[in-house]
């Protein structure tokens, strides 16, 4: 199963993706074999912006579609997930 850490699972709050991913990590650490992937809404800069009339006002690296976590948060979350996956794999051996 692929788990979307954003949208409804995070109550449409991009900052709650970490809570959802923590739950996924805990399930993996507990030995779950049903999870095959996750989806995060991620970009260089956190949040979302509307497209202004003056495009020079756009913030480089910030989404214009869905609100996202920033790059540093993404890296932290992926490290946490990698640790959980490696612990899950050790349980198989």
C-alpha positions in Angstrom: 0.0 0.0 0.0 1.2 3.5 -0.8 0.3 6.1 1.9 -0.3 9.7 1.1 1.1 11.6 4.1 -0.7 14.8 2.9 -4.3 15.7 2.0 -6.9 14.0 4.1 -4.4 11.9 6.1 -2.9 15.2 7.4 -6.3 17.0 7.6 -5.2 19.2 4.7 -2.4 20.7 6.9 1.0 20.2 5.3 2.7 20.6 8.7 0.9 17.4 9.9 2.7 15.2 7.3 5.4 14.5 9.9 2.7 13.0 12.2 1.4 10.8 9.4 5.0 9.7 8.5 5.8 8.9 12.1 2.8 6.6 12.2 4.0 4.9 9.0 7.5 4.5 10.6 6.0 3.0 13.7 4.1 0.5 11.6 7.2 -0.5 9.8 9.2 -0.8 13.0 6.4 -3.1 14.3 7.0 -5.4 11.3 4.4 -4.3 8.8 5.0 -5.7 5.3 1.9 -4.1 3.7 3.5 -0.6 3.2 5.5 -0.2 -0.1 5.8 3.6 -0.2 4.7 7.0 0.9 4.0 10.3 -0.8 5.0 13.7 0.7 4.1 17.1 -0.5 7.6 18.7 -0.6 9.3 21.7 -2.1 12.3 23.9 -1.3 10.2 26.4 0.8 7.4 25.4 3.0 3.8 26.4 2.4 2.0 27.5 -0.8 1.6 30.8 -2.6 -0.9 32.3 -5.0 0.2 33.4 -8.4 0.5 37.3 -8.3 -0.1 39.5 -11.3 3.6 40.6 -11.0 5.4 37.3 -11.4 8.6 38.8 -10.0 6.8 38.6 -6.6 6.8 34.8 -6.6 8.9 33.1 -4.0 11.4 30.8 -5.7 11.0 27.2 -4.6 7.5 27.6 -3.0 4.6 25.6 -4.4 1.8 27.3 -6.3 -0.4 24.2 -6.1 -0.5 22.2 -2.8 1.1 23.4 0.5 4.4 21.6 1.1 7.0 20.9 3.8 10.4 22.5 3.1 13.5 20.7 2.0 15.1 20.5 5.5 11.9 18.9 6.9 11.7 16.5 4.0 15.3 15.4 4.6 14.6 14.8 8.3 11.4 12.8 7.5 13.2 10.7 4.9 16.0 9.9 7.4 13.4 8.8 10.0 11.6 6.6 7.4 14.9 5.1 6.2 15.7 4.1 9.8 12.3 2.5 10.2 12.7 0.6 6.9 16.2 -0.6 7.9 14.9 -1.9 11.2 12.0 -3.6 9.4 14.4 -5.3 7.0 16.5 -6.5 10.0 13.4 -8.3 11.4 13.1 -10.3 8.2 16.7 -11.6 8.3 
